């Protein structure tokens, strides 16, 4: 929905800032004609991200890492008993038998 020239004049700085931040153009109706305020280039969403270090060591160290001393083959083959069934009773609750 286009803005009127009066609305633009009342909130021009807020409207201009919104166009710059979002990249969404604003239409203004003036004397039966449409005008459009458009940002030069749309802002990149990626440009707003903060660059963070994602790896504190050499990536080759991960490839050559030896996990054999912490790997438990038995546990990997048998992860243990399954958890409680959905809707089951918890310890200390009633089983429905009386």
Kinemage of the C-alpha trace (Angstrom):
@kinemage 1
@onewidth
@group {chain A} dominant
@subgroup {mainchain}
@vectorlist {calphas} color= white
{ca unk a 1} P 0.000 0.000 0.000
{ca unk a 2} L 1.589 3.288 -1.041
{ca unk a 3} L 2.290 6.057 1.433
{ca unk a 4} L 1.033 9.584 1.036
{ca unk a 5} L 3.489 12.442 0.716
{ca unk a 6} L 2.310 13.722 4.124
{ca unk a 7} L 3.103 10.375 5.797
{ca unk a 8} L 6.523 10.357 4.121
{ca unk a 9} L 7.248 13.879 5.346
{ca unk a 10} L 6.222 12.978 8.921
{ca unk a 11} L 8.398 9.830 9.125
{ca unk a 12} L 11.008 10.289 6.421
{ca unk a 13} L 14.064 9.235 8.438
{ca unk a 14} L 12.402 6.125 9.869
{ca unk a 15} L 11.112 5.170 6.397
{ca unk a 16} L 14.505 5.719 4.758
{ca unk a 17} L 16.269 3.687 7.454
{ca unk a 18} L 13.783 0.838 6.990
{ca unk a 19} L 14.410 0.802 3.226
{ca unk a 20} L 18.161 0.675 3.808
{ca unk a 21} L 17.939 -2.078 6.443
{ca unk a 22} L 15.442 -4.351 4.693
{ca unk a 23} L 16.002 -3.550 1.031
{ca unk a 24} L 12.205 -3.385 0.548
{ca unk a 25} L 11.234 -0.406 -1.620
{ca unk a 26} L 8.606 2.107 -0.455
{ca unk a 27} L 5.990 3.510 -2.820
{ca unk a 28} L 4.637 7.037 -2.438
{ca unk a 29} L 1.602 8.415 -4.224
{ca unk a 30} L 1.882 12.055 -5.271
{ca unk a 31} L -0.550 13.872 -7.581
{ca unk a 32} L -1.945 10.602 -8.907
{ca unk a 33} L 1.480 9.188 -9.797
{ca unk a 34} L 3.615 6.608 -8.043
{ca unk a 35} L 7.132 7.241 -6.813
{ca unk a 36} L 9.400 4.583 -5.413
{ca unk a 37} L 12.273 4.851 -2.911
{ca unk a 38} L 14.666 1.981 -3.514
{ca unk a 39} L 17.977 1.149 -1.840
{ca unk a 40} L 20.953 1.135 -4.197
{ca unk a 41} L 21.682 -2.507 -3.373
{ca unk a 42} L 19.820 -4.864 -1.075
{ca unk a 43} L 21.720 -5.630 2.122
{ca unk a 44} L 23.283 -9.055 2.330
{ca unk a 45} L 21.974 -11.173 5.178
{ca unk a 46} L 25.365 -12.858 5.356
{ca unk a 47} L 27.087 -9.501 5.842
{ca unk a 48} L 25.268 -9.120 9.170
{ca unk a 49} L 26.802 -12.313 10.566
{ca unk a 50} L 29.756 -12.083 12.906
{ca unk a 51} L 32.763 -14.038 11.678
{ca unk a 52} L 33.857 -16.561 14.287
{ca unk a 53} L 36.783 -18.929 14.419
{ca unk a 54} L 35.344 -22.341 13.774
{ca unk a 55} L 38.405 -24.496 14.156
{ca unk a 56} L 41.152 -23.873 16.680
{ca unk a 57} L 43.611 -26.336 15.148
{ca unk a 58} L 44.876 -27.625 11.853
{ca unk a 59} L 42.110 -29.535 9.969
{ca unk a 60} L 44.602 -32.273 9.164
{ca unk a 61} L 44.765 -33.050 12.895
{ca unk a 62} L 41.123 -34.190 12.740
{ca unk a 63} L 41.835 -36.558 9.869
{ca unk a 64} L 44.751 -38.141 11.668
{ca unk a 65} L 43.053 -38.276 15.100
{ca unk a 66} L 43.240 -41.682 16.810
{ca unk a 67} L 40.031 -42.600 18.660
{ca unk a 68} L 40.953 -46.242 19.334
{ca unk a 69} L 41.693 -45.658 23.027
{ca unk a 70} L 38.225 -44.150 23.656
{ca unk a 71} L 36.179 -46.309 21.276
{ca unk a 72} L 34.124 -49.006 23.004
{ca unk a 73} L 33.203 -51.592 20.381
{ca unk a 74} L 30.857 -53.485 22.743
{ca unk a 75} L 28.845 -50.376 23.539
{ca unk a 76} L 28.661 -49.437 19.880
{ca unk a 77} L 27.293 -52.889 19.024
{ca unk a 78} L 24.829 -52.941 21.972
{ca unk a 79} L 23.716 -49.437 22.994
{ca unk a 80} L 21.815 -50.790 25.997
{ca unk a 81} L 18.192 -51.338 26.892
{ca unk a 82} L 15.597 -49.094 25.280
{ca unk a 83} L 14.101 -46.277 27.299
{ca unk a 84} L 10.635 -46.406 28.859
{ca unk a 85} L 7.734 -46.885 26.514
{ca unk a 86} L 5.584 -43.837 25.811
{ca unk a 87} L 2.635 -43.717 28.204
{ca unk a 88} L 4.269 -46.209 30.585
{ca unk a 89} L 4.431 -45.724 34.325
{ca unk a 90} L 7.449 -44.365 36.076
{ca unk a 91} L 9.049 -45.865 39.149
{ca unk a 92} L 6.930 -45.286 42.242
{ca unk a 93} L 3.765 -44.925 40.193
{ca unk a 94} L 0.871 -47.337 40.045
{ca unk a 95} L 0.747 -50.121 37.549
{ca unk a 96} L -3.013 -50.345 37.482
{ca unk a 97} L -3.046 -53.507 39.589
{ca unk a 98} L -4.543 -53.253 42.923
